[in-house]
Amino acid sequence: YKVADGPNYRTVILTMEDAKAWPEIVVKKEMREHTIIIDSITLKNIFRSASMQCESQAIANSGEKNIWMIQLQGTNDLKYFNKSFTANGNNLGSMNFLAIPQQLTSSAELKISYSVDEDNNNDTDPTQYTQTFKLFNYRPFVWESGNKITYTLTINTGVSLRAEIADWKDAGYTEGVILPSAQNAN
C-alpha cells in the first residue's frame, strides 16, 4: 500500500499470516479401464468452530509464526458429494477447504463411498464400495495454521490414502491507495 503524503508516497508493507489450516482431498484412480463415480466423502469428528486469539505476534520476515490461542468448540461432520468433483484423466477430482487448526483425535475419520462399473457396460447397478480411514494414523495428525495438508485417495481394487504437508504460501502483490476519512482529513 502507498500512503499519500502530499505528492510523496511512502510504501507500507503489510505481511499477512494465514490463521487457519488448508486441508485438500485429491481423488485419483489407478486404472483407466474402470468407470468410477465418487458418491460421497465424509470427514467425521473434525472441529469446525473455535474462538481464536493471537497470543504473540511474530516479527515480520523473521521466519517465526504468530502464536494463537484456540478454544475448540464441538465437532461436526462434513459431507461432500460427487458434484464437488470434476474428473480429468486419472484425476477424479479434488476439493479443499479452510479448517480450524487442531490436533486430530483418534476418532477423526475420512470416509469415501464410491461406485465402480467394473465391466464398463454402463449398467445401472455398479458395485458400491466404502472405505474409512482413521486420520490420526496418517501424518500430519495436527492441522497447523498456515499449513496445506493434502490427502490423496488412490482408487484401485481398494483405496489407499497418502497424506502430505506443506507451508501454505500465497504469492502476490496488492497495491492500493488509502485515503483518510473526512473527519480525519483536517
Salt bridges, closest charged atoms under 4 A:
GLU24 OE1 - LYS148 NZ 3.40
GLU109 OE2 - LYS134 NZ 3.09
GLU164 OE2 - ARG162 NH2 2.78
GLU175 OE2 - LYS2 NZ 3.69
